[in-house]
Amino acid sequence: MNALRLIKGGVFGLFLMVFTLTSRHALANPQHGDVVPIITTEYEIQAPDSLSMGWNTFSFSNKGNQVHFVAMYRLADGKTIEDQLEHVVPVFETLMESLRGGELSKSDIGPFFEQNIPEWGLQMTWVGGVGLLSPGRTSSATFNIQRPGTYLVECYVKAPDGKWHTAMGMLKQIEVGSSPLIKSPPKADYTLTVTNSGVTGPREIPPGKYTFRINIDEDPDGFMPYDLNLAQLGSTPDLERLYFWMDWTNVGGLRAPAPVNFLGGLEHMRAGNHGYVTVDLRVGNYLWVSEVNAAKINLPFVVRN
């Protein structure tokens, strides 16, 4: 009888130990990925220095006075933030100065890049991030980081004087390690699909907190893939003005202040990838819209009781 009690006690003790270790592992490895706090101010991105591969959720708070976003991309092997600041960022500064001054036109941008940016400078791998977010707001996006390496998180909105936020300090290096944690994406309430023909998804939903899965199914021409930002519209929105503002190649494009309130979104990623955006929506008019070809790559929808 004593021996039997010892055996039962040993089995129970082993079960308890395994349960405790499993619970601790679950806490250290959240089911829906690591929640990564991101804060923007004028002009800084506060973020961890390192992340793990796999599904990561950026919980983004904009504590600045201008609209910001946090786009993440992997640099070419062997390159760092110092290389980006020395060889790439100044080229964009010179480009915008030349566009504002009339020395260059939008048709000159491609040749200008070929002549002034090193080959590796436009070979970044865009993996996601949180879209445009108005001051004082918070938002989140979940995306999959599939390769280790050196990444940058950037906000390239322009200040009221036209200067890139990137050049003012909004560029942060993050190292992604080679050992992924066990993670899974969140469950989506609705799905949006982005192609070269536009955006498909629901056009009317009730108010509430929802997670949207965003599929990027095709790539546009050029070095920047699609993103998708969520704009809160007024009763009589000026959509042509918004579409113009979304295009950074316009002198007034992406230049603070923004013409609408932005609630976040999913930053650039290549075709074949997807991410998730979680937002709390109230009654009103909204628009999903991309920086790339905004007049075509958009989806208006209404939140109605």
LUMFI-145658 format. One record per residue: residue number from 1; residue in three letters; y, x, z of N, C-alpha, C, O in turn. Coordinates in steps of 0.1 Angstrom, whole numbers. Layout:
> n, res, n.yy, n.xx, n.zz, ca.yy, ca.xx, ca.zz, c.yy, c.xx, c.zz, o.yy, o.xx, o.zz
> NUM, ala, Y, X, Z, Y, X, Z, Y, X, Z, Y, X, Z
...
REM end
This chain:
> n, res, n.yy, n.xx, n.zz, ca.yy, ca.xx, ca.zz, c.yy, c.xx, c.zz, o.yy, o.xx, o.zz
> 1, met, -12, 8, 0, 0, 0, 0, 13, 9, 0, 22, 6, -8
> 2, asn, 13, 19, 8, 25, 28, 9, 26, 35, -5, 38, 37, -9
> 3, ala, 15, 39, -10, 16, 46, -23, 21, 37, -34, 29, 41, -42
> 4, leu, 17, 24, -33, 22, 14, -43, 37, 12, -42, 44, 11, -51
> 5, arg, 42, 11, -29, 56, 10, -26, 64, 22, -32, 75, 21, -37
> 6, leu, 58, 34, -30, 65, 46, -35, 66, 46, -50, 76, 49, -56
> 7, ile, 55, 41, -57, 55, 40, -71, 66, 30, -76, 74, 33, -85
> 8, lys, 66, 18, -69, 76, 8, -73, 90, 13, -71, 99, 11, -79
> 9, gly, 92, 20, -59, 105, 25, -56, 109, 36, -66, 121, 36, -70
> 10, gly, 99, 44, -70, 103, 54, -80, 107, 48, -93, 116, 53, -100
> 11, val, 99, 38, -98, 102, 31, -110, 116, 25, -109, 124, 25, -119
> 12, phe, 119, 18, -98, 132, 11, -97, 143, 22, -97, 154, 20, -103
> 13, gly, 141, 33, -90, 151, 43, -89, 154, 49, -103, 165, 52, -107
> 14, leu, 143, 51, -111, 144, 56, -125, 152, 46, -133, 161, 50, -141
> 15, phe, 149, 33, -132, 156, 23, -139, 171, 23, -136, 179, 22, -144
> 16, leu, 174, 24, -123, 187, 24, -118, 195, 36, -124, 207, 35, -127
> 17, met, 188, 47, -124, 195, 59, -129, 198, 58, -144, 209, 61, -148
> 18, val, 188, 53, -152, 190, 51, -166, 201, 41, -169, 210, 43, -177
> 19, phe, 201, 30, -161, 212, 19, -162, 225, 25, -160, 235, 22, -167
> 20, thr, 226, 33, -149, 239, 39, -145, 244, 48, -156, 256, 48, -160
> 21, leu, 235, 57, -161, 239, 66, -172, 243, 59, -184, 253, 63, -191
> 22, thr, 236, 48, -188, 239, 41, -200, 252, 34, -198, 260, 34, -208
> 23, ser, 255, 28, -186, 268, 22, -184, 279, 32, -185, 290, 29, -191
> 24, arg, 278, 44, -180, 288, 54, -181, 290, 58, -195, 301, 60, -199
> 25, his, 279, 59, -203, 280, 63, -217, 288, 52, -224, 296, 55, -233
> 26, ala, 285, 39, -221, 292, 28, -228, 307, 29, -225, 315, 26, -234
> 27, leu, 311, 32, -213, 325, 33, -209, 332, 45, -217, 343, 44, -221
> 28, ala, 324, 56, -218, 330, 67, -225, 330, 66, -240, 337, 72, -247
> 29, asn, 321, 57, -245, 320, 54, -259, 321, 39, -262, 311, 33, -264
> 30, pro, 334, 34, -262, 336, 20, -264, 329, 15, -276, 328, 22, -286
> 31, gln, 324, 3, -276, 316, -3, -287, 324, -3, -300, 319, -1, -310
> 32, his, 337, -6, -299, 345, -8, -310, 354, 5, -313, 365, 3, -319
> 33, gly, 350, 16, -309, 357, 28, -312, 367, 32, -301, 371, 24, -292
> 34, asp, 371, 45, -301, 381, 49, -292, 394, 43, -294, 398, 41, -306
> 35, val, 401, 39, -284, 415, 34, -285, 424, 46, -283, 425, 52, -272
> 36, val, 432, 48, -293, 441, 60, -294, 455, 56, -292, 460, 49, -301
> 37, pro, 462, 59, -281, 476, 55, -279, 485, 63, -288, 484, 76, -288
> 38, ile, 494, 56, -296, 503, 63, -304, 517, 57, -301, 519, 45, -300
> 39, ile, 527, 65, -299, 541, 61, -296, 550, 68, -306, 549, 80, -308
> 40, thr, 560, 60, -311, 570, 66, -320, 584, 64, -313, 586, 53, -307
> 41, thr, 592, 74, -314, 606, 73, -310, 614, 79, -322, 609, 81, -332
> 42, glu, 627, 80, -320, 636, 88, -329, 637, 102, -324, 643, 104, -314
> 43, tyr, 631, 112, -330, 622, 112, -342, 610, 120, -338, 609, 132, -341
> 44, glu, 600, 113, -333, 588, 119, -327, 576, 110, -328, 578, 98, -326
> 45, ile, 565, 116, -331, 552, 108, -330, 544, 114, -318, 541, 126, -318
> 46, gln, 542, 106, -308, 534, 111, -296, 519, 106, -299, 517, 94, -299
> 47, ala, 510, 116, -300, 496, 113, -303, 487, 124, -297, 492, 135, -294
> 48, pro, 474, 121, -295, 465, 132, -290, 465, 143, -300, 468, 142, -312
> 49, asp, 461, 155, -295, 460, 167, -303, 447, 167, -311, 445, 174, -321
> 50, ser, 437, 159, -306, 424, 159, -312, 417, 146, -311, 420, 138, -302
> 51, leu, 408, 143, -321, 401, 130, -321, 387, 133, -326, 384, 144, -330
> 52, ser, 378, 124, -324, 364, 125, -329, 363, 117, -342, 371, 108, -345
> 53, met, 353, 121, -350, 351, 113, -362, 346, 99, -358, 342, 97, -347
> 54, gly, 345, 90, -368, 341, 77, -366, 352, 67, -365, 363, 69, -369
> 55, trp, 349, 55, -360, 358, 44, -359, 368, 46, -348, 364, 47, -336
> 56, asn, 381, 47, -351, 391, 49, -341, 401, 38, -342, 405, 34, -354
> 57, thr, 406, 33, -331, 417, 23, -331, 430, 29, -327, 431, 34, -315
> 58, phe, 440, 29, -335, 453, 33, -332, 460, 22, -325, 463, 12, -332
> 59, ser, 464, 23, -312, 472, 13, -306, 486, 19, -306, 490, 28, -298
> 60, phe, 495, 13, -314, 508, 18, -318, 519, 11, -312, 520, -2, -313
> 61, ser, 528, 18, -305, 540, 12, -299, 552, 19, -305, 553, 31, -304
> 62, asn, 561, 11, -311, 573, 16, -316, 584, 15, -306, 590, 4, -304
> 63, lys, 587, 26, -299, 598, 26, -289, 611, 31, -295, 620, 34, -287
> 64, gly, 612, 33, -308, 624, 37, -314, 633, 26, -318, 630, 14, -314
> 65, asn, 644, 28, -324, 654, 18, -329, 653, 16, -344, 661, 8, -349
> 66, gln, 643, 22, -350, 641, 20, -365, 627, 16, -367, 618, 18, -359
> 67, val, 624, 10, -379, 610, 8, -383, 603, 21, -385, 609, 30, -390
> 68, his, 590, 21, -380, 582, 33, -382, 568, 29, -386, 564, 17, -385
> 69, phe, 560, 38, -391, 546, 36, -393, 539, 49, -389, 546, 60, -387
> 70, val, 526, 50, -389, 518, 62, -386, 507, 62, -396, 497, 56, -394
> 71, ala, 509, 70, -407, 499, 72, -417, 491, 85, -415, 498, 95, -411
> 72, met, 478, 85, -416, 470, 97, -413, 463, 102, -426, 457, 94, -433
> 73, tyr, 463, 115, -428, 456, 121, -439, 451, 134, -436, 456, 141, -427
> 74, arg, 440, 138, -442, 434, 151, -441, 440, 161, -450, 441, 158, -462
> 75, leu, 443, 173, -445, 449, 183, -454, 437, 190, -461, 426, 190, -457
> 76, ala, 441, 197, -472, 431, 206, -478, 426, 217, -469, 434, 221, -460
> 77, asp, 414, 221, -470, 408, 231, -461, 417, 243, -460, 422, 248, -470
> 78, gly, 419, 247, -447, 426, 259, -445, 441, 257, -443, 449, 267, -440
> 79, lys, 446, 245, -446, 461, 242, -445, 464, 236, -431, 456, 229, -425
> 80, thr, 476, 238, -427, 481, 233, -414, 494, 226, -415, 500, 226, -426
> 81, ile, 500, 221, -404, 513, 215, -404, 524, 225, -408, 534, 221, -415
> 82, glu, 522, 238, -405, 531, 248, -409, 532, 249, -424, 543, 250, -430
> 83, asp, 521, 248, -431, 521, 249, -446, 528, 237, -451, 535, 238, -461
> 84, gln, 525, 225, -446, 531, 213, -450, 546, 213, -449, 554, 209, -458
> 85, leu, 551, 218, -437, 565, 219, -435, 572, 229, -444, 584, 228, -447
> 86, glu, 565, 240, -447, 571, 250, -455, 571, 247, -470, 580, 250, -477
> 87, his, 560, 241, -475, 558, 240, -490, 559, 226, -495, 560, 225, -508
> 88, val, 558, 216, -487, 557, 202, -492, 569, 194, -488, 576, 188, -496
> 89, val, 572, 194, -475, 583, 185, -470, 596, 189, -476, 604, 179, -480
> 90, pro, 600, 201, -478, 613, 204, -484, 614, 199, -499, 625, 196, -503
> 91, val, 603, 199, -506, 603, 194, -520, 607, 179, -520, 615, 175, -529
> 92, phe, 602, 171, -511, 606, 157, -510, 621, 156, -507, 628, 147, -512
> 93, glu, 626, 164, -498, 640, 164, -494, 649, 167, -506, 658, 160, -509
> 94, thr, 645, 177, -514, 653, 181, -526, 652, 170, -536, 662, 167, -543
> 95, leu, 640, 164, -538, 638, 153, -547, 648, 141, -544, 655, 136, -553
> 96, met, 648, 137, -532, 657, 125, -528, 672, 129, -530, 680, 120, -534
> 97, glu, 675, 141, -526, 689, 145, -528, 693, 144, -543, 704, 140, -547
> 98, ser, 684, 149, -552, 686, 149, -566, 686, 134, -572, 694, 131, -581
> 99, leu, 678, 125, -566, 678, 111, -571, 691, 105, -566, 697, 97, -574
> 100, arg, 695, 107, -554, 708, 101, -549, 720, 107, -557, 729, 99, -560
> 101, gly, 719, 119, -561, 731, 125, -568, 730, 123, -583, 740, 126, -590
> 102, gly, 719, 117, -588, 719, 114, -602, 714, 125, -611, 713, 124, -623
> 103, glu, 710, 137, -605, 705, 148, -613, 691, 145, -618, 687, 151, -628
> 104, leu, 683, 137, -611, 670, 133, -615, 669, 117, -616, 676, 111, -609
> 105, ser, 660, 112, -624, 657, 98, -624, 642, 96, -620, 635, 106, -618
> 106, lys, 638, 84, -618, 625, 81, -613, 614, 87, -623, 603, 90, -619
> 107, ser, 617, 87, -636, 608, 92, -646, 606, 107, -645, 596, 112, -650
> 108, asp, 615, 114, -637, 614, 128, -636, 605, 132, -624, 602, 144, -622
> 109, ile, 601, 122, -615, 594, 126, -603, 581, 133, -605, 578, 143, -599
> 110, gly, 572, 128, -615, 560, 134, -617, 561, 149, -622, 555, 157, -615
> 111, pro, 569, 152, -632, 571, 166, -636, 577, 174, -625, 574, 186, -623
> 112, phe, 586, 168, -617, 592, 176, -606, 582, 180, -596, 582, 192, -591
> 113, phe, 572, 171, -592, 562, 175, -583, 553, 186, -589, 549, 195, -582
> 114, glu, 549, 185, -602, 541, 195, -608, 547, 209, -608, 540, 219, -606
> 115, gln, 560, 209, -608, 567, 222, -609, 569, 228, -595, 571, 240, -593
> 116, asn, 570, 219, -585, 575, 224, -572, 565, 222, -560, 567, 229, -550
> 117, ile, 555, 214, -561, 545, 213, -550, 532, 220, -554, 527, 218, -565
> 118, pro, 527, 229, -545, 515, 236, -548, 503, 226, -550, 504, 214, -545
> 119, glu, 493, 230, -557, 482, 221, -561, 476, 214, -548, 472, 202, -549
> 120, trp, 475, 221, -537, 468, 215, -526, 477, 205, -519, 473, 197, -511
> 121, gly, 490, 205, -522, 500, 197, -515, 499, 182, -517, 503, 174, -509
> 122, leu, 492, 178, -529, 490, 164, -531, 475, 161, -531, 471, 151, -537
> 123, gln, 467, 169, -525, 453, 167, -524, 449, 161, -510, 437, 162, -506
> 124, met, 458, 156, -503, 454, 150, -490, 445, 138, -491, 445, 131, -501
> 125, thr, 436, 136, -481, 427, 125, -481, 432, 115, -471, 432, 117, -459
> 126, trp, 438, 104, -476, 443, 93, -468, 432, 85, -461, 423, 81, -468
> 127, val, 433, 84, -448, 422, 77, -441, 427, 64, -434, 418, 57, -428
> 128, gly, 440, 61, -433, 444, 49, -426, 456, 52, -417, 463, 61, -419
> 129, gly, 457, 43, -407, 468, 44, -397, 473, 30, -396, 468, 20, -402
> 130, val, 484, 29, -388, 491, 16, -386, 503, 14, -395, 511, 24, -396
> 131, gly, 504, 3, -401, 515, 1, -411, 529, -1, -404, 530, 1, -392
> 132, leu, 538, -5, -412, 552, -6, -408, 554, -15, -396, 548, -26, -395
> 133, leu, 561, -10, -386, 563, -18, -373, 577, -17, -369, 583, -7, -368
> 134, ser, 583, -29, -366, 597, -30, -362, 599, -25, -348, 589, -24, -340
> 135, pro, 611, -21, -344, 614, -16, -331, 610, -26, -320, 611, -38, -321
> 136, gly, 604, -20, -309, 600, -28, -297, 587, -35, -299, 583, -42, -289
> 137, arg, 580, -33, -310, 567, -40, -312, 555, -31, -310, 557, -19, -310
> 138, thr, 544, -37, -308, 531, -30, -307, 522, -36, -317, 522, -48, -321
> 139, ser, 512, -28, -322, 502, -33, -332, 490, -23, -331, 491, -12, -326
> 140, ser, 479, -27, -337, 468, -18, -338, 461, -19, -351, 461, -29, -358
> 141, ala, 454, -8, -355, 446, -8, -367, 434, 1, -364, 435, 11, -357
> 142, thr, 422, -3, -369, 410, 4, -367, 405, 9, -381, 404, 2, -391
> 143, phe, 401, 22, -382, 397, 28, -394, 387, 39, -391, 386, 44, -380
> 144, asn, 380, 43, -402, 369, 53, -400, 373, 67, -405, 376, 68, -417
> 145, ile, 373, 76, -396, 375, 90, -400, 362, 97, -403, 354, 99, -393
> 146, gln, 359, 100, -415, 345, 104, -419, 343, 119, -420, 332, 123, -423
> 147, arg, 353, 127, -419, 352, 142, -421, 359, 149, -410, 370, 145, -406
> 148, pro, 354, 160, -405, 361, 169, -396, 372, 176, -404, 372, 177, -416
> 149, gly, 382, 182, -397, 392, 189, -403, 405, 188, -397, 407, 182, -386
> 150, thr, 416, 193, -403, 429, 192, -399, 436, 181, -406, 437, 180, -418
> 151, tyr, 442, 172, -397, 448, 160, -402, 463, 160, -398, 467, 166, -388
> 152, leu, 471, 152, -405, 485, 150, -401, 487, 135, -400, 482, 127, -407
> 153, val, 495, 131, -390, 500, 118, -388, 515, 118, -391, 522, 126, -386
> 154, glu, 520, 109, -400, 533, 110, -405, 540, 97, -406, 534, 86, -408
> 155, cys, 553, 97, -404, 562, 86, -407, 572, 91, -417, 581, 99, -414
> 156, tyr, 572, 86, -430, 582, 90, -440, 592, 79, -443, 597, 79, -454
> 157, val, 594, 70, -434, 605, 61, -436, 618, 70, -436, 618, 81, -431
> 158, lys, 629, 64, -442, 641, 72, -442, 651, 66, -432, 652, 54, -429
> 159, ala, 659, 75, -426, 669, 71, -417, 681, 65, -424, 681, 65, -437
> 160, pro, 690, 58, -417, 701, 52, -424, 709, 61, -433, 715, 56, -443
> 161, asp, 709, 74, -431, 716, 83, -440, 707, 88, -451, 712, 96, -460
> 162, gly, 695, 83, -452, 686, 86, -463, 677, 98, -461, 669, 101, -470
> 163, lys, 678, 104, -449, 669, 116, -446, 655, 111, -442, 654, 101, -435
> 164, trp, 645, 118, -447, 632, 114, -444, 629, 116, -429, 633, 127, -423
> 165, his, 622, 107, -423, 618, 109, -409, 609, 121, -407, 609, 127, -397
> 166, thr, 601, 123, -417, 592, 135, -417, 600, 148, -414, 596, 156, -406
> 167, ala, 610, 149, -422, 618, 162, -420, 626, 162, -407, 631, 173, -403
> 168, met, 626, 151, -400, 634, 151, -387, 624, 152, -375, 629, 151, -364
> 169, gly, 611, 154, -378, 602, 157, -367, 590, 148, -366, 582, 149, -357
> 170, met, 589, 138, -375, 579, 128, -374, 566, 132, -382, 562, 125, -391
> 171, leu, 561, 143, -378, 549, 149, -384, 541, 155, -373, 545, 164, -366
> 172, lys, 528, 151, -371, 520, 155, -360, 506, 159, -365, 500, 152, -372
> 173, gln, 502, 171, -360, 489, 176, -364, 478, 172, -354, 480, 172, -342
> 174, ile, 467, 167, -359, 455, 163, -351, 443, 169, -357, 440, 169, -369
> 175, glu, 435, 176, -348, 422, 182, -352, 411, 171, -350, 410, 166, -339
> 176, val, 403, 169, -360, 392, 160, -359, 379, 168, -358, 376, 176, -367
> 177, gly, 371, 167, -347, 359, 175, -345, 347, 170, -353, 348, 159, -360
> 178, ser, 337, 178, -353, 325, 175, -362, 314, 167, -355, 304, 163, -361
> 179, ser, 316, 163, -342, 306, 155, -335, 311, 141, -332, 319, 139, -323
> 180, pro, 307, 131, -340, 312, 118, -338, 305, 111, -326, 294, 114, -323
> 181, leu, 313, 103, -320, 308, 94, -309, 301, 82, -315, 304, 79, -327
> 182, ile, 293, 75, -307, 287, 63, -312, 298, 51, -312, 302, 48, -301
> 183, lys, 302, 47, -324, 312, 37, -325, 308, 26, -335, 300, 29, -344
> 184, ser, 315, 15, -334, 313, 4, -344, 326, -3, -346, 335, -3, -337
> 185, pro, 329, -8, -358, 341, -15, -361, 341, -29, -354, 331, -34, -350
> 186, pro, 353, -35, -353, 354, -48, -346, 349, -59, -356, 347, -56, -368
> 187, lys, 347, -71, -351, 343, -82, -359, 356, -89, -364, 365, -91, -357
> 188, ala, 355, -92, -377, 367, -97, -384, 367, -112, -384, 356, -118, -386
> 189, asp, 379, -118, -383, 380, -133, -384, 383, -136, -399, 379, -147, -403
> 190, tyr, 390, -128, -406, 394, -130, -420, 392, -117, -428, 393, -106, -422
> 191, thr, 391, -118, -441, 390, -107, -450, 400, -107, -460, 403, -117, -467
> 192, leu, 407, -96, -463, 416, -94, -473, 411, -83, -483, 405, -73, -478
> 193, thr, 413, -85, -496, 408, -75, -506, 419, -71, -515, 426, -79, -520
> 194, val, 421, -58, -516, 432, -52, -524, 426, -46, -537, 417, -37, -536
> 195, thr, 430, -51, -548, 427, -45, -561, 439, -43, -569, 450, -46, -565
> 196, asn, 438, -37, -581, 449, -35, -590, 456, -48, -595, 467, -48, -600
> 197, ser, 448, -59, -593, 453, -72, -597, 461, -79, -586, 469, -89, -589
> 198, gly, 460, -75, -574, 467, -81, -563, 459, -81, -550, 450, -73, -548
> 199, val, 462, -90, -541, 456, -92, -528, 450, -106, -527, 457, -116, -530
> 200, thr, 437, -107, -523, 431, -120, -521, 428, -121, -506, 425, -112, -499
> 201, gly, 429, -134, -501, 427, -137, -487, 432, -151, -484, 436, -158, -493
> 202, pro, 431, -155, -471, 436, -168, -468, 451, -170, -469, 459, -161, -467
> 203, arg, 455, -182, -474, 469, -185, -476, 475, -194, -465, 487, -197, -464
> 204, glu, 466, -199, -456, 470, -207, -445, 460, -206, -434, 448, -207, -436
> 205, ile, 465, -203, -422, 457, -202, -410, 464, -208, -398, 476, -209, -398
> 206, pro, 457, -212, -388, 464, -217, -375, 469, -205, -367, 465, -194, -369
> 207, pro, 478, -208, -358, 483, -197, -349, 472, -192, -340, 463, -199, -337
> 208, gly, 473, -179, -337, 464, -173, -328, 463, -158, -330, 470, -152, -339
> 209, lys, 454, -151, -323, 452, -137, -324, 440, -135, -333, 429, -140, -330
> 210, tyr, 441, -127, -343, 430, -125, -353, 429, -110, -357, 438, -102, -356
> 211, thr, 417, -107, -361, 414, -94, -367, 411, -96, -382, 402, -104, -386
> 212, phe, 418, -89, -390, 417, -90, -404, 409, -77, -409, 413, -66, -406
> 213, arg, 399, -79, -417, 393, -68, -424, 400, -66, -437, 401, -76, -445
> 214, ile, 404, -54, -440, 411, -51, -453, 403, -42, -461, 401, -30, -457
> 215, asn, 398, -47, -472, 390, -39, -482, 399, -33, -493, 406, -41, -499
> 216, ile, 399, -20, -495, 406, -14, -506, 395, -12, -517, 387, -2, -516
> 217, asp, 396, -20, -527, 385, -20, -537, 389, -11, -550, 380, -7, -557
> 218, glu, 402, -9, -552, 406, -1, -564, 417, 8, -560, 424, 6, -550
> 219, asp, 419, 19, -568, 430, 28, -566, 441, 26, -577, 437, 22, -589
> 220, pro, 453, 27, -574, 464, 27, -584, 465, 40, -591, 458, 50, -586
> 221, asp, 473, 41, -601, 477, 54, -606, 485, 62, -596, 492, 56, -588
> 222, gly, 485, 75, -597, 493, 83, -588, 485, 88, -576, 474, 86, -575
> 223, phe, 492, 96, -568, 486, 103, -557, 485, 95, -544, 478, 99, -535
> 224, met, 492, 84, -544, 492, 75, -532, 484, 63, -534, 486, 55, -543
> 225, pro, 473, 61, -525, 465, 49, -526, 472, 37, -520, 483, 38, -514
> 226, tyr, 466, 25, -520, 472, 13, -515, 472, 14, -499, 463, 19, -493
> 227, asp, 482, 7, -494, 483, 3, -480, 485, -12, -479, 486, -18, -490
> 228, leu, 486, -18, -468, 489, -32, -467, 497, -34, -454, 491, -32, -443
> 229, asn, 509, -39, -455, 518, -41, -443, 520, -56, -442, 520, -64, -451
> 230, leu, 522, -60, -429, 524, -74, -426, 539, -76, -422, 544, -71, -413
> 231, ala, 545, -85, -431, 560, -88, -429, 561, -102, -424, 554, -111, -429
> 232, gln, 570, -104, -414, 573, -118, -409, 585, -122, -417, 596, -116, -416
> 233, leu, 584, -133, -424, 595, -138, -432, 603, -149, -426, 598, -156, -418
> 234, gly, 616, -150, -430, 624, -161, -425, 622, -173, -434, 613, -173, -442
> 235, ser, 630, -183, -432, 628, -195, -440, 632, -194, -455, 627, -200, -464
> 236, thr, 642, -184, -458, 646, -182, -471, 646, -167, -474, 657, -161, -475
> 237, pro, 634, -161, -475, 633, -146, -477, 638, -142, -491, 636, -149, -501
> 238, asp, 644, -130, -491, 648, -124, -504, 637, -114, -507, 637, -102, -504
> 239, leu, 627, -119, -515, 615, -111, -517, 618, -100, -527, 612, -89, -526
> 240, glu, 627, -102, -537, 630, -91, -546, 636, -79, -538, 634, -68, -542
> 241, arg, 645, -82, -528, 651, -71, -520, 640, -64, -512, 640, -52, -511
> 242, leu, 630, -72, -507, 619, -66, -500, 610, -57, -509, 607, -46, -505
> 243, tyr, 607, -62, -520, 599, -54, -530, 606, -41, -533, 600, -30, -534
> 244, phe, 619, -41, -536, 627, -29, -539, 626, -20, -527, 624, -8, -529
> 245, trp, 628, -25, -515, 628, -17, -503, 615, -10, -500, 614, 1, -495
> 246, met, 604, -16, -504, 590, -10, -502, 588, 2, -510, 579, 10, -507
> 247, asp, 595, 4, -521, 593, 16, -530, 601, 28, -526, 613, 28, -527
> 248, trp, 594, 38, -520, 602, 50, -515, 609, 57, -526, 618, 65, -524
> 249, thr, 605, 55, -539, 611, 63, -550, 625, 57, -553, 633, 64, -560
> 250, asn, 628, 45, -548, 642, 40, -550, 651, 47, -539, 646, 49, -528
> 251, val, 663, 49, -543, 673, 56, -534, 674, 48, -521, 675, 54, -510
> 252, gly, 674, 35, -521, 674, 27, -509, 661, 23, -504, 660, 15, -494
> 253, gly, 650, 27, -510, 637, 23, -506, 632, 30, -493, 635, 42, -490
> 254, leu, 626, 22, -485, 621, 26, -471, 633, 32, -463, 630, 41, -454
> 255, arg, 644, 28, -465, 656, 33, -458, 660, 23, -447, 663, 11, -450
> 256, ala, 661, 28, -435, 664, 19, -423, 679, 14, -425, 688, 22, -430
> 257, pro, 682, 1, -421, 672, -8, -414, 664, -15, -425, 668, -17, -436
> 258, ala, 652, -20, -420, 643, -28, -429, 649, -42, -431, 656, -47, -422
> 259, pro, 646, -48, -442, 651, -61, -445, 644, -73, -438, 649, -84, -438
> 260, val, 632, -70, -432, 624, -80, -425, 618, -74, -412, 619, -62, -410
> 261, asn, 612, -83, -404, 604, -78, -393, 590, -74, -398, 584, -82, -404
> 262, phe, 586, -63, -394, 572, -58, -397, 563, -58, -385, 568, -54, -374
> 263, leu, 551, -63, -386, 542, -65, -375, 530, -55, -375, 521, -57, -368
> 264, gly, 531, -45, -384, 520, -35, -385, 512, -36, -398, 518, -41, -408
> 265, gly, 500, -33, -398, 492, -33, -411, 483, -21, -411, 480, -14, -401
> 266, leu, 477, -18, -423, 468, -7, -425, 474, 3, -434, 478, -1, -445
> 267, glu, 474, 15, -430, 480, 25, -439, 471, 30, -450, 459, 25, -451
> 268, his, 476, 39, -459, 469, 42, -471, 455, 47, -469, 452, 55, -460
> 269, met, 446, 42, -478, 432, 47, -479, 427, 45, -493, 431, 36, -500
> 270, arg, 417, 54, -497, 412, 53, -511, 402, 41, -513, 397, 36, -503
> 271, ala, 400, 38, -525, 391, 27, -529, 377, 30, -523, 372, 41, -523
> 272, gly, 370, 19, -519, 357, 20, -513, 357, 21, -498, 347, 21, -492
> 273, asn, 369, 21, -492, 371, 22, -478, 377, 8, -473, 382, 0, -480
> 274, his, 375, 6, -460, 381, -5, -454, 386, -2, -439, 381, 7, -433
> 275, gly, 394, -11, -434, 399, -10, -420, 402, -23, -415, 400, -33, -421
> 276, tyr, 407, -24, -402, 409, -36, -395, 423, -36, -389, 427, -26, -384
> 277, val, 429, -48, -389, 442, -50, -383, 441, -62, -374, 437, -73, -378
> 278, thr, 446, -60, -361, 446, -71, -352, 460, -75, -348, 468, -67, -344
> 279, val, 463, -88, -350, 477, -93, -348, 476, -107, -342, 467, -114, -343
> 280, asp, 487, -110, -334, 489, -123, -328, 499, -130, -336, 511, -126, -336
> 281, leu, 495, -141, -343, 504, -148, -352, 509, -161, -347, 501, -169, -342
> 282, arg, 522, -163, -348, 528, -176, -344, 531, -184, -357, 530, -179, -368
> 283, val, 535, -196, -355, 539, -205, -366, 550, -198, -374, 560, -194, -368
> 284, gly, 548, -198, -387, 559, -192, -396, 553, -187, -409, 542, -190, -413
> 285, asn, 562, -181, -417, 558, -176, -430, 557, -160, -430, 564, -153, -423
> 286, tyr, 546, -156, -436, 543, -141, -436, 540, -136, -450, 538, -144, -459
> 287, leu, 539, -123, -451, 536, -117, -463, 528, -104, -461, 533, -95, -454
> 288, trp, 516, -102, -467, 510, -89, -468, 515, -82, -480, 515, -88, -491
> 289, val, 519, -70, -478, 526, -63, -490, 523, -48, -489, 524, -42, -478
> 290, ser, 521, -42, -501, 518, -28, -502, 531, -21, -506, 540, -26, -513
> 291, glu, 532, -8, -502, 543, 0, -507, 541, 2, -522, 551, 3, -529
> 292, val, 529, 3, -526, 526, 7, -540, 526, -6, -548, 517, -15, -546
> 293, asn, 535, -7, -558, 536, -19, -566, 538, -32, -558, 530, -41, -560
> 294, ala, 547, -32, -549, 549, -43, -540, 550, -57, -546, 545, -66, -541
> 295, ala, 557, -57, -558, 559, -70, -564, 546, -77, -569, 546, -89, -572
> 296, lys, 536, -69, -570, 523, -74, -575, 512, -74, -564, 504, -83, -563
> 297, ile, 513, -63, -556, 502, -62, -545, 508, -68, -533, 512, -61, -524
> 298, asn, 507, -81, -532, 511, -88, -520, 504, -102, -519, 498, -106, -529
> 299, leu, 505, -108, -507, 498, -121, -505, 507, -128, -495, 507, -125, -483
> 300, pro, 514, -139, -499, 521, -147, -490, 512, -157, -483, 502, -161, -489
> 301, phe, 514, -160, -470, 506, -170, -463, 514, -176, -452, 525, -171, -448
> 302, val, 510, -187, -447, 517, -195, -437, 508, -197, -425, 496, -200, -427
> 303, val, 514, -196, -413, 507, -200, -401, 512, -213, -397, 524, -215, -394
> 304, arg, 503, -223, -396, 507, -237, -394, 497, -243, -384, 485, -241, -385
> 305, asn, 502, -251, -375, 494, -259, -366, 485, -269, -373, 478, -277, -366
REM end
